[in-house]
Amino acid sequence: MGELEGTYRVLQTPGTRLGAPTPVGVSTLEPGQGPSAAAAWPAARTPVRVQLLDNSVEVFDVEPKCDGQVLLTQVWKRLNLIECDYFGLEFQNVQSCWIWLEPMKPIVRQVRRPKNTVLRLAVKFFPPDPGQLQEEYTRYLFALQLKRDLLEERLTCTDTTAALLASHLLQAEIGDYEEALDREHLRAHEYLPGQERALERILELHREHAGQTPAESDFQVLEIARKLEMYGIRFHTASDREGAKINLAVSHMGVLVFQSSTKINTFNWSRLRKLSFRRRRFLIKLHPEAHGPYQDTLEFVLGSRDACKNFWKTCVEYHTFFRLSDQPKPRARAILFSRGSSFRYSGRTQKQLVDYVKDGGMKRIPYERKHSKTRMSLHALNANLPRQSVLFTEGTTTPASPSSTSASFCSGPASPPATAGLLGSKDGSGSPTGRPAPSARWPAAERSTVAAAPPPGPPAFQPCQGLSVESPQLPSTRKTPPSLSALGPAEQGSSPLLSPVLSDAGGAGMDDQEEVRHKCAPADEAYFIAKEILATERTYLKDLEVITVWFRSAVVKADAMPADLMTLLFSNIDPIYEFHRGFLREVELRLALWEGSSSAQATGDHRRIGDVLLSNMLQLKTLTRHFQRLHEVLTELEAASRRLRRLEAVRRDFELQKVCYLPLNAFLVKPLQRLRHYRLLLRRLCAPDRQDADRGDQDRADRREALKAITEVTSALQHSLVRLENLQKLTELQRDLVGVESLVAPGREFIREGCLHKLTRKGLQQRMFFLFSDMLLYTSRGASGTSHFRIRGLLPLRGMLVEERGNEWSVPHCFTIYAAQKTVVVAASTRLEKEKWMRDLNAAIDAAKSSADTALAPPGSLLCPLPRGLSDEVSLEESEDDARGARRSSGGPGQHRASTAMHVCWDRTTSISRADRRAAVENQLSGYLLRKFKNSNGWQKLWVVFTNFCLFFYKTHQDDCPLASLPLLGYSVSLPGEADGIHKEHVFKLQFKSHIYFFRAESKYTLGRWMEVIESASTSPGRAGTPEEEA
């Protein structure tokens, strides 16, 4: 209701009788005026008690009618808490349920008796990665929260994990192991329920943490806890429509459903269309593409209306905090009538909070650790804390919510980095020896910089010491068309860039004057190799999720895959995926420590990667059985796809989705190919001519042992990898070629594919040739708009002869192929292409002569019945009219995936051999690049992935779907010349005919790597050797 205008009378002062005379005295008021009630009685203030995470109790004086934000502000101010938006205050209601204090609502309307109630400080939002917490103090409070959850049995886990968590907490509080001190401390302090049973195990584990600083111990606690299923989970008891008892929870991913303590369902935020409640019923409305043919609204019943509303509020806050870039604007309330709740999240989102802290939004001051031998630590330590260059800049960006317009390669704060922090050195203030605090060892200039940090204020962008540009607002990846290519087949000849997203229409970059200096990052080459491992591991994990998450969801929703095949597929892929998830987390942590310890005075304790690589390379040996069974998985999947129409339809539709940017079976080969990539990177890391800066002998030894371990694994799996890659290529061609009955046969190996021009009665006609170990196929392009090639002829290799007789036909780069009953004249696009084809053909013919393998089917038996005028022996005078008729009849609906190597070879009139494919696999690369706009000085920041002879462009490394792709076959890579007008460092130039693109890397080493990888993809090495030679 709106306010009513009019007059009102002031009541008499409380405590006086009606009609009593006004007290006599000296008054400064005008005649007829009396003292107001506010002047006579100042507003009463109520002491409110707040229990902190270290179990101490603080008292705050607030007005009862003030909003909850007033009390929250006082708590944050007293604790000097910078990343305060992760936390909240909770209290117990009448039903003894913990309720969050709402900032925008008066305290008296939430807490019945504020004077007699003890509120509790608690973590409200649990990020998925502790590396996103940029302050050591914040991680310390998170560790205390997990300690509380362990004791209250909220964080359920195995006894061993609980003991490990308790040992790290013990290390953080009392330092290195001393048996008498440990036992005395554990008698006085309880970490686990029934702690006596795990006492010996806790002591044994604590002994192994010698030299670990409190900050490192806190981070280990968070690293271990984040892997647990109950991390950050708060149950809300409910029941489903059938009345079965369940528990609801909310996390950064979405709404979770538990049965007892087992998670049975996850509703990701991307699948949710609306969350609402009606009395006790909590309603989840799904997007149409998420629920498919099933019901679009799910209903759960909670214990009461208040319980339902409280859970709904928690969901609203979690969604806003983790998914949105900015706070939502409050809705205007209706004057007379309102429908629904007006509740909205009122704090900063995670994106805003990360940017605010990164830009030095508050003054960092010391804090005290309760029970710790070394009392003082510093907020200013975050130069040495786990921090990730890309994660903190782009870590909270999702495809559904555009990120900030600022983008940078920089990871550090704007001020000079702190030196020799607690986490980066064993002799910091967290050491039990009680050495001086790090601030005492800082240079005076750096201490004054920390002291002069700006006071608290609204988040504002400040350029950091890095390569920073303003990224334009790109369209969401969810709005791109289903096909990866945004251009039709007819348009691809005019532009090799397969999406308009990378054109100048994508937005304007910032002016050159706003660019800042390069960041202060470690100059060690080992650092950049480790960073390459991190970037490619992120991409590789996304590739695995195409199978483990996206494809699984598609087949489960459609109920299209048999149970035995489902078990075979995911029982072998899931363990591999879980291993690489853990490996990625360890590499992220180590790189964050490495970047944090990059100052001149820091020790090299965290500038190492060998121990992480060694432990994980050794662990790969336990997955050998799963790697070996991938061949069986692919074979069974292909057989089931041919046998089951529903599975084939689901698979076909899935391959047209944006997330499946390669053929589906290509993702099944990724695990084995990744092993070969590890070996290549470790060889670079262990190269004798590479300089190590401040590197210890132990780290070098660990790297060499890691290289030895991965070499053993790849050698043991080399045969499996060769067979799997060959099977994957044959099955891929089987799906794309029309007129072939069964291309997959024992002993048949793929050698080369590419475009040649065949001499016919009408002249030279473009044909696609495929060379195998027993035959040569040539095809023509299918009907317009399809991705198929139709078989035009088949030539067996036995008895074949290849001669160079260009003068006879007056055709450049021409050679003749003599088969048993047929002669074919073909011409290559260049002399180099001709030499490659002739070498591979002659080598394959010699191998076929000496081969005693009789298991291959006769070449004529693998062709389907062909239309009239087509046979497996097409005459030299092949009619172009027949070819056009074949294109019209080649049929088969399907969209053209223009980034497939076969189609790129057709468009660029080039070829790819088995050796080229293997080199491309070993040279996969990922990372952020800046792409220059064609007609302006602006630069656009993109996450770029090189794989399968193609560059794929994403907005951030967290995106699931590429924005665009750029096939590299035929491109040349070079440094820009003076005529290009590029006056920036670390820029390389890509050119194909009149198409030119400029990309900028973050360092000289990264520039060299990108040029090396792109050159290996755009220029073929030549002859396709045998698998043994290529290994």
Order of alpha helices (4+ residues) and beta strands (2+ residues): alpha-beta-beta-alpha-beta-beta-beta-alpha-alpha-alpha-alpha-alpha-beta-beta-beta-beta-beta-beta-alpha-beta-alpha-alpha-beta-beta-alpha-beta-alpha-alpha-beta-alpha-alpha-alpha-alpha-alpha-alpha-alpha-alpha-alpha-beta-beta-beta-beta-beta-beta-alpha-beta-beta-alpha-alpha-alpha-beta-alpha-beta-beta-beta-beta-beta-beta-beta-alpha-alpha
